[in-house]
Each structure stands twice: as C-alpha cells, then as structure tokens.
Amino acid sequence: MSESERRKVGERGQVTIPKELRDRFDITGGDEVVIYEDGGKLVIERPVSEEELAKGYRKRAQQSHDLATELRGVSKEADETLGDVPEW
C-alpha cells in the first residue's frame, strides 16, 4: 500500500479502512476504534485495553518503588557520611 490512499466517505459518513491496515493493526469487524482530532488531523486508533492500562500502572508503581528504595539508601549513606546536620 502507498503512503496514503484515497477513500470516499459514504452518505452516512462511513469510510472503509484498507485491508492491509486492518490486518497490520489487528482490526476486525465489530472492533472499537477511537477517533479524534490532533493538530488539524483526523486520527483513528485502537483504544487502550484495560489490561494494557493496568500493565502501565504496574510498571509505573514498580518504578516508583525502585526509586524510593534507592533514595532511602542514598539518604542513609548521606546521614552516615555527614552525621547530624544542624537545624537552621
């Protein structure tokens, strides 16, 4: 398929997504897509599934946990090296 492909919009506003793109993005009849405008362009994409969203939240939570663990170690090391810091 070329970089772009022209399609006619039907009287009811329907457009057929080219088969090559449906196959590439695993879109089949009855699937939902999200349609929105971005910078003057019309964008059609697959919605994020609940599992994909949960996976992203789990990854972010693990990153936050890892950072907190690292900072505790750095803070302990600073206390041991600097000793008590006077309150100003």
C-alpha positions in Angstrom: 0.0 0.0 0.0 1.2 3.5 -0.7 1.9 6.1 2.0 -1.6 7.4 1.6 -4.7 6.0 0.0 -7.8 7.9 -1.0 -11.2 6.7 0.1 -14.7 8.1 -0.4 -16.9 9.0 2.5 -20.3 7.4 2.2 -23.5 9.4 2.6 -23.8 8.2 6.2 -20.2 9.3 7.0 -18.7 5.8 6.7 -15.1 5.1 5.5 -13.6 1.7 4.9 -10.2 1.1 6.5 -7.9 -0.5 3.9 -7.5 -4.3 4.5 -3.7 -4.0 4.8 -4.1 -1.5 7.7 -6.9 -3.6 9.3 -4.5 -6.6 9.2 -1.5 -4.7 10.4 -3.4 -3.2 13.4 -5.5 -6.3 14.0 -8.8 -4.6 13.5 -11.8 -6.8 12.6 -15.5 -6.2 12.1 -17.1 -5.2 15.4 -13.9 -3.9 17.0 -14.0 -0.4 18.6 -11.7 2.4 17.4 -11.1 5.8 18.9 -11.4 8.8 16.5 -10.2 12.3 17.4 -8.6 15.4 16.0 -4.9 16.1 16.7 -3.3 19.3 15.3 -5.8 19.6 12.5 -5.6 15.9 11.5 -8.1 13.1 12.0 -6.7 10.2 13.9 -8.1 6.7 14.1 -6.5 4.3 16.6 -7.3 1.2 18.7 -8.4 2.1 22.3 -6.1 1.1 25.1 -7.4 -2.1 26.7 -7.9 -2.3 30.5 -5.1 -4.9 30.7 -2.7 -2.6 28.8 -3.6 0.3 31.1 -3.2 -1.9 34.2 0.2 -3.1 32.9 1.3 0.5 32.5 0.2 1.4 36.1 2.0 -1.7 37.5 5.2 -0.6 35.7 4.9 2.9 37.0 4.3 1.6 40.5 7.4 -0.6 40.3 9.5 2.4 39.1 8.2 4.5 42.0 9.0 1.7 44.4 12.5 1.3 43.0 13.2 5.0 43.2 12.0 5.2 46.8 14.3 2.3 47.7 17.3 3.9 46.0 16.6 7.3 47.7 16.4 5.6 51.1 19.8 4.1 50.5 21.3 7.4 49.4 19.7 9.2 52.4 21.2 6.6 54.8 24.6 7.0 53.2 24.4 10.8 53.4 23.5 10.5 57.1 26.4 8.2 57.8 28.9 10.4 55.9 27.7 13.8 57.1 26.4 12.9 60.5 23.7 15.0 62.1 23.0 18.2 60.2 22.1 21.1 62.4 18.7 22.6 62.0 18.8 26.1 60.6 
